[in-house]
Amino acid sequence: MLSYASIGDIKASDRLNITDTTSDGILTDVIEAVSRWIDDQTGRRFDSVTETRYFTSENSRILNCDDIATATGLLLYTDDGGDGTFENTFASTDYNLCPYNRRDGWPYEAIEVTYEGRYSFPRIRRGVKITATFGWPSVPPQIQQACVLQSERLFKRFATPLGSSGMSALGEVRLSIPAADGDVMALLAPFMRLME
């Protein structure tokens, strides 16, 4: 799986002041962990992979599916009998990818049967088979920046695993580290997908 930032991105931010390579192994692990955390938080993957996946449709006219990066190479089949034989092969005129007016760089999130289409989506378990490039065409800049910020934060936790404390006129003050950075969550918010 793709990491959403690189060691170079982290070092270029100038916040960690790391110029050597002694921490590169730890930074690589941190970036990978944060990238997978971003996947979990958003319900998406921001890399792409071409593979076959199976879906259960709840509607005969529209199928909410995993993100599809491109229409190129998409193959769509349905199994009307529920026997594991996908006897219907959709032509490109049998379906539309949705949303129609997607934002630049965003994936398709659903497939709609056209009115002229020969088939519909069967409402049976694993009744739809799709071979496509799933995921995102490229990593959005907001995701890359969220990965950089959260990776820096996680890397710094090695120095302050329990938070930090200091003295004030009122005595010792303890600062605990919240679960997620507010700026990171703000960067991720537009990409959050409703979990099923």
MIVONU-190395 format. One record per atom (N, C-alpha, C): atom name; residue in one letter; x, y, z. Coordinates in steps of 0.001 Angstrom, whole numbers. Layout:
BEGIN
+----+---+---------+---------+---------+
:  a : r :       X :       Y :       Z :
+----+---+---------+---------+---------+
: CA : A :       X :       Y :       Z :
...
+----+---+---------+---------+---------+
# end
This chain:
BEGIN
+----+---+---------+---------+---------+
:  a : r :       X :       Y :       Z :
+----+---+---------+---------+---------+
:  N : M :     836 :   -1184 :       0 :
: CA : M :       0 :       0 :       0 :
:  C : M :     880 :    1246 :       0 :
:  N : L :     348 :    2260 :    -585 :
: CA : L :    1062 :    3522 :    -726 :
:  C : L :    1027 :    4324 :     569 :
:  N : S :    2174 :    4896 :     923 :
: CA : S :    2217 :    5865 :    2028 :
:  C : S :    1896 :    7234 :    1453 :
:  N : Y :    1188 :    8059 :    2215 :
: CA : Y :     691 :    9333 :    1707 :
:  C : Y :    1658 :   10489 :    1876 :
:  N : A :    2790 :   10232 :    2448 :
: CA : A :    3866 :   11226 :    2535 :
:  C : A :    5178 :   10455 :    2489 :
:  N : S :    6247 :   11161 :    2265 :
: CA : S :    7567 :   10530 :    2205 :
:  C : S :    8438 :   11063 :    3344 :
:  N : I :    9537 :   10387 :    3570 :
: CA : I :   10503 :   10886 :    4556 :
:  C : I :   10966 :   12283 :    4157 :
:  N : G :   11154 :   12487 :    2857 :
: CA : G :   11547 :   13812 :    2366 :
:  C : G :   10525 :   14881 :    2705 :
:  N : D :    9229 :   14531 :    2607 :
: CA : D :    8173 :   15490 :    2970 :
:  C : D :    8269 :   15873 :    4439 :
:  N : I :    8525 :   14887 :    5283 :
: CA : I :    8616 :   15139 :    6721 :
:  C : I :    9828 :   16008 :    7035 :
:  N : K :   10972 :   15652 :    6454 :
: CA : K :   12189 :   16419 :    6726 :
:  C : K :   12111 :   17822 :    6123 :
:  N : A :   11433 :   17963 :    5002 :
: CA : A :   11328 :   19274 :    4355 :
:  C : A :   10447 :   20231 :    5131 :
:  N : S :    9620 :   19709 :    6031 :
: CA : S :    8729 :   20584 :    6800 :
:  C : S :    9483 :   21424 :    7819 :
:  N : D :   10745 :   21066 :    8118 :
: CA : D :   11627 :   21820 :    9022 :
:  C : D :   11139 :   21857 :   10468 :
:  N : R :   10156 :   21065 :   10816 :
: CA : R :    9677 :   21083 :   12194 :
:  C : R :   10401 :   20066 :   13067 :
:  N : L :   10910 :   19015 :   12450 :
: CA : L :   11613 :   18003 :   13239 :
:  C : L :   13121 :   18254 :   13296 :
:  N : N :   13639 :   19075 :   12397 :
: CA : N :   15069 :   19392 :   12340 :
:  C : N :   15935 :   18129 :   12238 :
:  N : I :   15522 :   17207 :   11400 :
: CA : I :   16300 :   15982 :   11159 :
:  C : I :   16983 :   16121 :    9809 :
:  N : T :   18298 :   16026 :    9822 :
: CA : T :   19049 :   16127 :    8564 :
:  C : T :   19795 :   14842 :    8235 :
:  N : D :   19954 :   13939 :    9208 :
: CA : D :   20665 :   12685 :    8935 :
:  C : D :   19652 :   11579 :    8630 :
:  N : T :   20158 :   10359 :    8481 :
: CA : T :   19293 :    9233 :    8129 :
:  C : T :   19091 :    8255 :    9284 :
:  N : T :   19551 :    8577 :   10474 :
: CA : T :   19469 :    7625 :   11587 :
:  C : T :   18033 :    7319 :   12009 :
:  N : S :   17115 :    8226 :   11786 :
: CA : S :   15711 :    8010 :   12181 :
:  C : S :   14832 :    7572 :   11008 :
:  N : D :   15417 :    7323 :    9851 :
: CA : D :   14622 :    7012 :    8658 :
:  C : D :   13756 :    5760 :    8833 :
:  N : G :   14257 :    4748 :    9507 :
: CA : G :   13472 :    3527 :    9720 :
:  C : G :   12225 :    3796 :   10545 :
:  N : I :   12399 :    4540 :   11626 :
: CA : I :   11257 :    4880 :   12482 :
:  C : I :   10285 :    5784 :   11730 :
:  N : L :   10812 :    6774 :   11000 :
: CA : L :    9948 :    7671 :   10232 :
:  C : L :    9140 :    6896 :    9187 :
:  N : T :    9764 :    5926 :    8534 :
: CA : T :    9054 :    5108 :    7542 :
:  C : T :    7883 :    4376 :    8192 :
:  N : D :    8124 :    3780 :    9363 :
: CA : D :    7066 :    3068 :   10082 :
:  C : D :    5953 :    4016 :   10527 :
:  N : V :    6339 :    5198 :   11004 :
: CA : V :    5353 :    6183 :   11453 :
:  C : V :    4486 :    6633 :   10281 :
:  N : I :    5100 :    6942 :    9148 :
: CA : I :    4352 :    7396 :    7967 :
:  C : I :    3383 :    6313 :    7496 :
:  N : E :    3843 :    5072 :    7486 :
: CA : E :    2965 :    3954 :    7089 :
:  C : E :    1792 :    3819 :    8058 :
:  N : A :    2075 :    3887 :    9358 :
: CA : A :    1007 :    3776 :   10357 :
:  C : A :      -4 :    4909 :   10215 :
:  N : V :     469 :    6114 :    9998 :
: CA : V :    -432 :    7260 :    9847 :
:  C : V :   -1243 :    7134 :    8555 :
:  N : S :    -634 :    6658 :    7494 :
: CA : S :   -1352 :    6474 :    6229 :
:  C : S :   -2513 :    5498 :    6403 :
:  N : R :   -2270 :    4396 :    7108 :
: CA : R :   -3344 :    3412 :    7336 :
:  C : R :   -4393 :    3978 :    8302 :
:  N : W :   -3963 :    4815 :    9270 :
: CA : W :   -4904 :    5484 :   10174 :
:  C : W :   -5818 :    6404 :    9374 :
:  N : I :   -5255 :    7134 :    8406 :
: CA : I :   -6060 :    8006 :    7540 :
:  C : I :   -7088 :    7175 :    6779 :
:  N : D :   -6677 :    6015 :    6260 :
: CA : D :   -7628 :    5120 :    5575 :
:  C : D :   -8791 :    4780 :    6506 :
:  N : D :   -8465 :    4411 :    7749 :
: CA : D :   -9492 :    4025 :    8719 :
:  C : D :  -10409 :    5197 :    9066 :
:  N : Q :   -9845 :    6387 :    9231 :
: CA : Q :  -10636 :    7553 :    9597 :
:  C : Q :  -11596 :    7966 :    8491 :
:  N : T :  -11142 :    7889 :    7248 :
: CA : T :  -11949 :    8376 :    6122 :
:  C : T :  -12813 :    7302 :    5487 :
:  N : G :  -12476 :    6028 :    5698 :
: CA : G :  -13189 :    4954 :    5017 :
:  C : G :  -12807 :    4849 :    3553 :
:  N : R :  -11620 :    5341 :    3208 :
: CA : R :  -11143 :    5344 :    1823 :
:  C : R :   -9677 :    4925 :    1766 :
:  N : R :   -9235 :    4588 :     553 :
: CA : R :   -7809 :    4397 :     271 :
:  C : R :   -7434 :    5390 :    -817 :
:  N : F :   -6351 :    6103 :    -624 :
: CA : F :   -5982 :    7173 :   -1546 :
:  C : F :   -4901 :    6763 :   -2532 :
:  N : D :   -4666 :    5447 :   -2640 :
: CA : D :   -3858 :    4942 :   -3730 :
:  C : D :   -4821 :    4199 :   -4652 :
:  N : S :   -4332 :    3509 :   -5649 :
: CA : S :   -5229 :    2782 :   -6530 :
:  C : S :   -4684 :    1389 :   -6801 :
:  N : V :   -5610 :     465 :   -7019 :
: CA : V :   -5256 :    -916 :   -7307 :
:  C : V :   -6296 :   -1463 :   -8283 :
:  N : T :   -5818 :   -2187 :   -9274 :
: CA : T :   -6721 :   -2811 :  -10238 :
:  C : T :   -6977 :   -4242 :   -9798 :
:  N : E :   -8254 :   -4546 :   -9549 :
: CA : E :   -8619 :   -5886 :   -9085 :
:  C : E :  -10108 :   -6111 :   -9276 :
:  N : T :  -10550 :   -7315 :   -8980 :
: CA : T :  -11957 :   -7678 :   -9058 :
:  C : T :  -12541 :   -7684 :   -7654 :
:  N : R :  -13707 :   -7049 :   -7508 :
: CA : R :  -14401 :   -7011 :   -6228 :
:  C : R :  -15868 :   -7366 :   -6441 :
:  N : Y :  -16508 :   -7828 :   -5372 :
: CA : Y :  -17897 :   -8259 :   -5413 :
:  C : Y :  -18733 :   -7380 :   -4492 :
:  N : F :  -19972 :   -7116 :   -4922 :
: CA : F :  -20847 :   -6222 :   -4173 :
:  C : F :  -22255 :   -6795 :   -4074 :
:  N : T :  -22952 :   -6399 :   -3035 :
: CA : T :  -24361 :   -6724 :   -2855 :
:  C : T :  -25140 :   -5433 :   -3022 :
:  N : S :  -26030 :   -5408 :   -3994 :
: CA : S :  -26806 :   -4197 :   -4260 :
:  C : S :  -28081 :   -4187 :   -3437 :
:  N : E :  -28434 :   -3022 :   -2913 :
: CA : E :  -29678 :   -2855 :   -2189 :
:  C : E :  -30737 :   -2179 :   -3052 :
:  N : N :  -30360 :   -1856 :   -4289 :
: CA : N :  -31245 :   -1146 :   -5195 :
:  C : N :  -30995 :   -1687 :   -6597 :
:  N : S :  -32042 :   -1897 :   -7366 :
: CA : S :  -31866 :   -2478 :   -8702 :
:  C : S :  -31351 :   -1473 :   -9728 :
:  N : R :  -31390 :    -174 :   -9403 :
: CA : R :  -30985 :     852 :  -10376 :
:  C : R :  -29643 :    1514 :  -10072 :
:  N : I :  -29231 :    1519 :   -8808 :
: CA : I :  -27969 :    2179 :   -8457 :
:  C : I :  -27211 :    1338 :   -7435 :
:  N : L :  -25896 :    1282 :   -7616 :
: CA : L :  -25029 :     511 :   -6724 :
:  C : L :  -24009 :    1446 :   -6108 :
:  N : N :  -24032 :    1577 :   -4788 :
: CA : N :  -22974 :    2298 :   -4090 :
:  C : N :  -21807 :    1333 :   -3955 :
:  N : C :  -20651 :    1756 :   -4420 :
: CA : C :  -19505 :     850 :   -4457 :
:  C : C :  -18268 :    1535 :   -3886 :
:  N : D :  -17183 :     791 :   -3824 :
: CA : D :  -15909 :    1372 :   -3426 :
:  C : D :  -15512 :    2436 :   -4447 :
:  N : D :  -14647 :    3358 :   -4041 :
: CA : D :  -14172 :    4398 :   -4947 :
:  C : D :  -13558 :    3772 :   -6197 :
:  N : I :  -13896 :    4328 :   -7363 :
: CA : I :  -13337 :    3887 :   -8638 :
:  C : I :  -12554 :    5061 :   -9207 :
:  N : A :  -11254 :    4851 :   -9418 :
: CA : A :  -10364 :    5937 :   -9828 :
:  C : A :  -10604 :    6401 :  -11261 :
:  N : T :  -10933 :    5478 :  -12154 :
: CA : T :  -11086 :    5808 :  -13566 :
:  C : T :  -12074 :    4857 :  -14228 :
:  N : A :  -12732 :    5346 :  -15271 :
: CA : A :  -13647 :    4496 :  -16034 :
:  C : A :  -12893 :    3557 :  -16961 :
:  N : T :  -11657 :    3877 :  -17239 :
: CA : T :  -10853 :    3075 :  -18154 :
:  C : T :  -10678 :    1659 :  -17619 :
:  N : G :  -11012 :     682 :  -18437 :
: CA : G :  -10822 :    -722 :  -18072 :
:  C : G :  -11879 :   -1302 :  -17163 :
:  N : L :  -12935 :    -547 :  -16849 :
: CA : L :  -13968 :   -1045 :  -15942 :
:  C : L :  -14801 :   -2132 :  -16632 :
:  N : L :  -14987 :   -3250 :  -15944 :
: CA : L :  -15828 :   -4346 :  -16416 :
:  C : L :  -16865 :   -4631 :  -15337 :
:  N : L :  -18129 :   -4774 :  -15761 :
: CA : L :  -19244 :   -4920 :  -14823 :
:  C : L :  -20080 :   -6132 :  -15214 :
:  N : Y :  -20303 :   -7020 :  -14243 :
: CA : Y :  -21067 :   -8244 :  -14475 :
:  C : Y :  -22093 :   -8408 :  -13359 :
:  N : T :  -23201 :   -9096 :  -13669 :
: CA : T :  -24173 :   -9425 :  -12633 :
:  C : T :  -24554 :  -10898 :  -12709 :
:  N : D :  -24947 :  -11414 :  -11561 :
: CA : D :  -25368 :  -12807 :  -11388 :
:  C : D :  -26824 :  -12797 :  -10957 :
:  N : D :  -27734 :  -13018 :  -11898 :
: CA : D :  -29161 :  -12949 :  -11580 :
:  C : D :  -29654 :  -14126 :  -10750 :
:  N : G :  -29011 :  -15262 :  -10862 :
: CA : G :  -29511 :  -16463 :  -10203 :
:  C : G :  -28914 :  -16744 :   -8842 :
:  N : G :  -27886 :  -15998 :   -8457 :
: CA : G :  -27247 :  -16229 :   -7173 :
:  C : G :  -26447 :  -17517 :   -7112 :
:  N : D :  -26063 :  -18034 :   -8295 :
: CA : D :  -25343 :  -19304 :   -8346 :
:  C : D :  -23843 :  -19137 :   -8580 :
:  N : G :  -23379 :  -17889 :   -8580 :
: CA : G :  -21959 :  -17636 :   -8782 :
:  C : G :  -21551 :  -17553 :  -10241 :
:  N : T :  -22517 :  -17666 :  -11144 :
: CA : T :  -22255 :  -17519 :  -12579 :
:  C : T :  -22717 :  -16125 :  -12995 :
:  N : F :  -21788 :  -15315 :  -13440 :
: CA : F :  -22098 :  -13932 :  -13813 :
:  C : F :  -22430 :  -13894 :  -15302 :
:  N : E :  -23711 :  -14131 :  -15579 :
: CA : E :  -24147 :  -14300 :  -16967 :
:  C : E :  -24364 :  -13001 :  -17722 :
:  N : N :  -24463 :  -11875 :  -17016 :
: CA : N :  -24707 :  -10587 :  -17672 :
:  C : N :  -23449 :   -9740 :  -17680 :
:  N : T :  -23045 :   -9315 :  -18870 :
: CA : T :  -21899 :   -8424 :  -19028 :
:  C : T :  -22420 :   -7072 :  -19496 :
:  N : F :  -22244 :   -6053 :  -18685 :
: CA : F :  -22732 :   -4717 :  -19023 :
:  C : F :  -21831 :   -4084 :  -20084 :
:  N : A :  -22442 :   -3469 :  -21084 :
: CA : A :  -21719 :   -2609 :  -22023 :
:  C : A :  -21624 :   -1223 :  -21394 :
:  N : S :  -20741 :    -395 :  -21907 :
: CA : S :  -20587 :     952 :  -21343 :
:  C : S :  -21860 :    1775 :  -21495 :
:  N : T :  -22754 :    1390 :  -22406 :
: CA : T :  -24034 :    2095 :  -22575 :
:  C : T :  -25092 :    1618 :  -21585 :
:  N : D :  -24791 :     572 :  -20825 :
: CA : D :  -25744 :      32 :  -19854 :
:  C : D :  -25657 :     707 :  -18488 :
:  N : Y :  -24630 :    1535 :  -18262 :
: CA : Y :  -24456 :    2147 :  -16938 :
:  C : Y :  -23816 :    3523 :  -17053 :
:  N : N :  -23998 :    4301 :  -16005 :
: CA : N :  -23308 :    5588 :  -15835 :
:  C : N :  -22545 :    5540 :  -14520 :
:  N : L :  -21371 :    6125 :  -14512 :
: CA : L :  -20625 :    6270 :  -13266 :
:  C : L :  -21048 :    7572 :  -12595 :
:  N : C :  -21166 :    7532 :  -11280 :
: CA : C :  -21636 :    8690 :  -10520 :
:  C : C :  -20594 :    9084 :   -9476 :
:  N : P :  -20515 :   10342 :   -9110 :
: CA : P :  -21386 :   11421 :   -9555 :
:  C : P :  -21050 :   11865 :  -10972 :
:  N : Y :  -22061 :   12419 :  -11651 :
: CA : Y :  -21861 :   12890 :  -13027 :
:  C : Y :  -20842 :   14021 :  -13078 :
:  N : N :  -20968 :   14949 :  -12147 :
: CA : N :  -20110 :   16136 :  -12144 :
:  C : N :  -19115 :   16060 :  -10996 :
:  N : R :  -18312 :   15017 :  -11009 :
: CA : R :  -17367 :   14838 :   -9904 :
:  C : R :  -16282 :   15902 :   -9954 :
:  N : R :  -15749 :   16213 :   -8800 :
: CA : R :  -14678 :   17202 :   -8713 :
:  C : R :  -13402 :   16629 :   -9302 :
:  N : D :  -12556 :   17484 :   -9845 :
: CA : D :  -11287 :   17033 :  -10399 :
:  C : D :  -10500 :   16259 :   -9357 :
:  N : G :   -9985 :   15111 :   -9762 :
: CA : G :   -9165 :   14301 :   -8879 :
:  C : G :   -9941 :   13393 :   -7954 :
:  N : W :  -11262 :   13507 :   -7938 :
: CA : W :  -12093 :   12670 :   -7072 :
:  C : W :  -12521 :   11419 :   -7834 :
:  N : P :  -12797 :   10334 :   -7117 :
: CA : P :  -13214 :    9094 :   -7770 :
:  C : P :  -14720 :    9056 :   -8021 :
:  N : Y :  -15138 :    8029 :   -8737 :
: CA : Y :  -16560 :    7703 :   -8845 :
:  C : Y :  -16929 :    6893 :   -7601 :
:  N : E :  -18157 :    7050 :   -7112 :
: CA : E :  -18581 :    6390 :   -5876 :
:  C : E :  -19785 :    5480 :   -6051 :
:  N : A :  -20406 :    5509 :   -7236 :
: CA : A :  -21594 :    4699 :   -7474 :
:  C : A :  -21727 :    4415 :   -8964 :
:  N : I :  -22534 :    3413 :   -9272 :
: CA : I :  -22836 :    3060 :  -10657 :
:  C : I :  -24348 :    3019 :  -10796 :
:  N : E :  -24836 :    3666 :  -11847 :
: CA : E :  -26266 :    3762 :  -12090 :
:  C : E :  -26598 :    3048 :  -13395 :
:  N : V :  -27661 :    2271 :  -13400 :
: CA : V :  -28127 :    1621 :  -14614 :
:  C : V :  -28803 :    2671 :  -15485 :
:  N : T :  -28483 :    2709 :  -16781 :
: CA : T :  -29125 :    3667 :  -17684 :
:  C : T :  -30541 :    3191 :  -18018 :
:  N : Y :  -31379 :    4121 :  -18447 :
: CA : Y :  -32747 :    3757 :  -18811 :
:  C : Y :  -32763 :    2853 :  -20035 :
:  N : E :  -31788 :    3021 :  -20907 :
: CA : E :  -31703 :    2184 :  -22104 :
:  C : E :  -30980 :     869 :  -21823 :
:  N : G :  -30431 :     733 :  -20621 :
: CA : G :  -29630 :    -437 :  -20288 :
:  C : G :  -30417 :   -1734 :  -20317 :
:  N : R :  -29719 :   -2809 :  -20636 :
: CA : R :  -30357 :   -4120 :  -20767 :
:  C : R :  -30514 :   -4840 :  -19429 :
:  N : Y :  -29797 :   -4388 :  -18412 :
: CA : Y :  -29767 :   -5135 :  -17153 :
:  C : Y :  -30084 :   -4226 :  -15972 :
:  N : S :  -30315 :   -4855 :  -14835 :
: CA : S :  -30451 :   -4145 :  -13566 :
:  C : S :  -29571 :   -4874 :  -12552 :
:  N : F :  -29433 :   -4279 :  -11378 :
: CA : F :  -28625 :   -4913 :  -10339 :
:  C : F :  -29496 :   -5888 :   -9537 :
:  N : P :  -29095 :   -7150 :   -9490 :
: CA : P :  -29863 :   -8101 :   -8686 :
:  C : P :  -29667 :   -7809 :   -7204 :
:  N : R :  -30700 :   -7949 :   -6439 :
: CA : R :  -30615 :   -7663 :   -5006 :
:  C : R :  -30358 :   -8963 :   -4247 :
:  N : I :  -29251 :   -9596 :   -4601 :
: CA : I :  -28835 :  -10832 :   -3946 :
:  C : I :  -27381 :  -10685 :   -3507 :
:  N : R :  -27005 :  -11473 :   -2549 :
: CA : R :  -25649 :  -11411 :   -1988 :
:  C : R :  -24608 :  -11700 :   -3054 :
:  N : R :  -23593 :  -10818 :   -3138 :
: CA : R :  -22501 :  -10942 :   -4112 :
:  C : R :  -23013 :  -11061 :   -5546 :
:  N : G :  -24045 :  -10309 :   -5852 :
: CA : G :  -24652 :  -10392 :   -7175 :
:  C : G :  -24000 :   -9529 :   -8228 :
:  N : V :  -23071 :   -8662 :   -7820 :
: CA : V :  -22404 :   -7760 :   -8757 :
:  C : V :  -20895 :   -7970 :   -8666 :
:  N : K :  -20271 :   -8102 :   -9826 :
: CA : K :  -18818 :   -8286 :   -9912 :
:  C : K :  -18252 :   -7142 :  -10747 :
:  N : I :  -17248 :   -6463 :  -10197 :
: CA : I :  -16636 :   -5327 :  -10895 :
:  C : I :  -15126 :   -5525 :  -10929 :
:  N : T :  -14561 :   -5408 :  -12123 :
: CA : T :  -13116 :   -5325 :  -12275 :
:  C : T :  -12823 :   -3884 :  -12668 :
:  N : A :  -11994 :   -3217 :  -11880 :
: CA : A :  -11731 :   -1792 :  -12113 :
:  C : A :  -10475 :   -1373 :  -11369 :
:  N : T :  -10074 :    -147 :  -11612 :
: CA : T :   -9021 :     473 :  -10811 :
:  C : T :   -9713 :    1188 :   -9665 :
:  N : F :   -9647 :     564 :   -8494 :
: CA : F :  -10305 :    1105 :   -7315 :
:  C : F :   -9366 :    2051 :   -6574 :
:  N : G :   -9942 :    3020 :   -5885 :
: CA : G :   -9165 :    3981 :   -5108 :
:  C : G :   -9242 :    5360 :   -5724 :
:  N : W :   -8166 :    6107 :   -5557 :
: CA : W :   -8111 :    7486 :   -6045 :
:  C : W :   -7063 :    7599 :   -7147 :
:  N : P :   -7292 :    8506 :   -8108 :
: CA : P :   -6305 :    8684 :   -9177 :
:  C : P :   -4942 :    9131 :   -8658 :
:  N : S :   -4938 :    9954 :   -7621 :
: CA : S :   -3689 :   10394 :   -6987 :
:  C : S :   -4014 :   10859 :   -5573 :
:  N : V :   -2983 :   10977 :   -4754 :
: CA : V :   -3173 :   11398 :   -3366 :
:  C : V :   -3481 :   12904 :   -3339 :
:  N : P :   -4631 :   13308 :   -2790 :
: CA : P :   -4952 :   14732 :   -2708 :
:  C : P :   -3956 :   15470 :   -1798 :
:  N : P :   -3669 :   16730 :   -2095 :
: CA : P :   -2724 :   17487 :   -1269 :
:  C : P :   -3139 :   17581 :     199 :
:  N : Q :   -4450 :   17640 :     480 :
: CA : Q :   -4905 :   17708 :    1870 :
:  C : Q :   -4541 :   16431 :    2628 :
:  N : I :   -4624 :   15293 :    1956 :
: CA : I :   -4291 :   14011 :    2577 :
:  C : I :   -2792 :   13937 :    2823 :
:  N : Q :   -2012 :   14414 :    1871 :
: CA : Q :    -551 :   14421 :    2035 :
:  C : Q :    -159 :   15298 :    3211 :
:  N : Q :    -767 :   16477 :    3337 :
: CA : Q :    -441 :   17382 :    4441 :
:  C : Q :    -914 :   16819 :    5782 :
:  N : A :   -2083 :   16187 :    5797 :
: CA : A :   -2558 :   15557 :    7030 :
:  C : A :   -1594 :   14463 :    7466 :
:  N : C :   -1065 :   13717 :    6506 :
: CA : C :    -107 :   12651 :    6821 :
:  C : C :    1181 :   13241 :    7389 :
:  N : V :    1649 :   14340 :    6809 :
: CA : V :    2859 :   14990 :    7311 :
:  C : V :    2649 :   15474 :    8749 :
:  N : L :    1552 :   16199 :    8984 :
: CA : L :    1289 :   16742 :   10326 :
:  C : L :    1151 :   15645 :   11376 :
:  N : Q :     364 :   14611 :   11056 :
: CA : Q :     140 :   13554 :   12036 :
:  C : Q :    1398 :   12711 :   12224 :
:  N : S :    2192 :   12530 :   11173 :
: CA : S :    3446 :   11774 :   11299 :
:  C : S :    4440 :   12508 :   12184 :
:  N : E :    4542 :   13815 :   11997 :
: CA : E :    5418 :   14604 :   12867 :
:  C : E :    4971 :   14484 :   14321 :
:  N : R :    3701 :   14585 :   14515 :
: CA : R :    3134 :   14505 :   15859 :
:  C : R :    3425 :   13147 :   16503 :
:  N : L :    3207 :   12079 :   15748 :
: CA : L :    3443 :   10735 :   16276 :
:  C : L :    4925 :   10498 :   16539 :
:  N : F :    5783 :   10983 :   15642 :
: CA : F :    7224 :   10835 :   15838 :
:  C : F :    7677 :   11549 :   17116 :
:  N : K :    7141 :   12737 :   17355 :
: CA : K :    7492 :   13502 :   18554 :
:  C : K :    7003 :   12832 :   19836 :
:  N : R :    6002 :   11975 :   19730 :
: CA : R :    5489 :   11282 :   20915 :
:  C : R :    6547 :   10404 :   21566 :
:  N : F :    7548 :    9969 :   20801 :
: CA : F :    8624 :    9172 :   21392 :
:  C : F :    9362 :    9966 :   22467 :
:  N : A :    9379 :   11294 :   22321 :
: CA : A :   10054 :   12148 :   23308 :
:  C : A :    9148 :   12491 :   24490 :
:  N : T :    7815 :   12434 :   24273 :
: CA : T :    6871 :   12781 :   25348 :
:  C : T :    5721 :   11771 :   25368 :
:  N : P :    5998 :   10520 :   25708 :
: CA : P :    4947 :    9499 :   25647 :
:  C : P :    3773 :    9736 :   26595 :
:  N : L :    3983 :   10451 :   27686 :
: CA : L :    2913 :   10696 :   28656 :
:  C : L :    2420 :   12135 :   28630 :
:  N : G :    2797 :   12883 :   27608 :
: CA : G :    2473 :   14298 :   27566 :
:  C : G :    3640 :   15084 :   28138 :
:  N : S :    3412 :   16303 :   28526 :
: CA : S :    4488 :   17110 :   29101 :
:  C : S :    3960 :   17855 :   30323 :
:  N : S :    4882 :   18315 :   31135 :
: CA : S :    4479 :   19073 :   32316 :
:  C : S :    5453 :   20227 :   32519 :
:  N : G :    5024 :   21201 :   33236 :
: CA : G :    5858 :   22355 :   33541 :
:  C : G :    5350 :   23029 :   34796 :
:  N : M :    6068 :   24021 :   35211 :
: CA : M :    5703 :   24730 :   36446 :
:  C : M :    5090 :   26077 :   36092 :
:  N : S :    4101 :   26461 :   36887 :
: CA : S :    3516 :   27793 :   36766 :
:  C : S :    3412 :   28371 :   38172 :
:  N : A :    2881 :   29565 :   38273 :
: CA : A :    2719 :   30194 :   39584 :
:  C : A :    1759 :   29387 :   40462 :
:  N : L :     920 :   28580 :   39842 :
: CA : L :     -49 :   27772 :   40588 :
:  C : L :     474 :   26381 :   40899 :
:  N : G :    1671 :   26070 :   40449 :
: CA : G :    2228 :   24731 :   40660 :
:  C : G :    2434 :   24008 :   39340 :
:  N : E :    2570 :   22705 :   39434 :
: CA : E :    2845 :   21914 :   38234 :
:  C : E :    1614 :   21872 :   37320 :
:  N : V :    1852 :   22042 :   36017 :
: CA : V :     800 :   21978 :   35007 :
:  C : V :    1122 :   20812 :   34077 :
:  N : R :     169 :   19899 :   33916 :
: CA : R :     342 :   18758 :   33016 :
:  C : R :    -461 :   18994 :   31748 :
:  N : L :     151 :   18723 :   30638 :
: CA : L :    -525 :   18811 :   29349 :
:  C : L :    -606 :   17410 :   28769 :
:  N : S :   -1798 :   16962 :   28479 :
: CA : S :   -1935 :   15674 :   27817 :
:  C : S :   -2161 :   15919 :   26328 :
:  N : I :   -1826 :   14935 :   25529 :
: CA : I :   -1930 :   15077 :   24085 :
:  C : I :   -3267 :   14496 :   23638 :
:  N : P :   -4103 :   15299 :   22975 :
: CA : P :   -5392 :   14771 :   22523 :
:  C : P :   -5206 :   13669 :   21472 :
:  N : A :   -6244 :   12876 :   21271 :
: CA : A :   -6161 :   11717 :   20387 :
:  C : A :   -5801 :   12093 :   18953 :
:  N : A :   -6382 :   13130 :   18414 :
: CA : A :   -6102 :   13519 :   17032 :
:  C : A :   -5994 :   15036 :   16951 :
:  N : D :   -5091 :   15490 :   16140 :
: CA : D :   -4876 :   16914 :   15925 :
:  C : D :   -6093 :   17514 :   15224 :
:  N : G :   -6585 :   18629 :   15723 :
: CA : G :   -7749 :   19288 :   15131 :
:  C : G :   -7527 :   19707 :   13691 :
:  N : D :   -6317 :   20189 :   13371 :
: CA : D :   -6027 :   20588 :   11992 :
:  C : D :   -6006 :   19382 :   11068 :
:  N : V :   -5493 :   18269 :   11557 :
: CA : V :   -5484 :   17040 :   10751 :
:  C : V :   -6915 :   16602 :   10475 :
:  N : M :   -7756 :   16617 :   11504 :
: CA : M :   -9144 :   16201 :   11318 :
:  C : M :   -9882 :   17152 :   10370 :
:  N : A :   -9553 :   18438 :   10405 :
: CA : A :  -10167 :   19397 :    9485 :
:  C : A :   -9749 :   19104 :    8043 :
:  N : L :   -8495 :   18715 :    7844 :
: CA : L :   -8030 :   18349 :    6500 :
:  C : L :   -8721 :   17076 :    6000 :
:  N : L :   -8992 :   16142 :    6901 :
: CA : L :   -9612 :   14874 :    6517 :
:  C : L :  -11123 :   14979 :    6322 :
:  N : A :  -11760 :   15944 :    6974 :
: CA : A :  -13227 :   16019 :    7016 :
:  C : A :  -13905 :   15937 :    5646 :
:  N : P :  -13443 :   16652 :    4610 :
: CA : P :  -14149 :   16574 :    3326 :
:  C : P :  -14071 :   15203 :    2674 :
:  N : F :  -13155 :   14360 :    3124 :
: CA : F :  -12933 :   13067 :    2499 :
:  C : F :  -13615 :   11914 :    3249 :
:  N : M :  -14247 :   12224 :    4379 :
: CA : M :  -14871 :   11182 :    5178 :
:  C : M :  -16029 :   10536 :    4411 :
:  N : R :  -16001 :    9223 :    4400 :
: CA : R :  -17072 :    8482 :    3753 :
:  C : R :  -17903 :    7817 :    4837 :
:  N : L :  -19212 :    7828 :    4664 :
: CA : L :  -20083 :    7195 :    5644 :
:  C : L :  -19796 :    5706 :    5683 :
:  N : M :  -19565 :    5194 :    6882 :
: CA : M :  -19288 :    3779 :    7046 :
:  C : M :  -20596 :    3003 :    7017 :
:  N : E :  -20569 :    1849 :    6368 :
: CA : E :  -21768 :    1010 :    6295 :
:  C : E :  -21838 :      95 :    7497 :
+----+---+---------+---------+---------+
# end
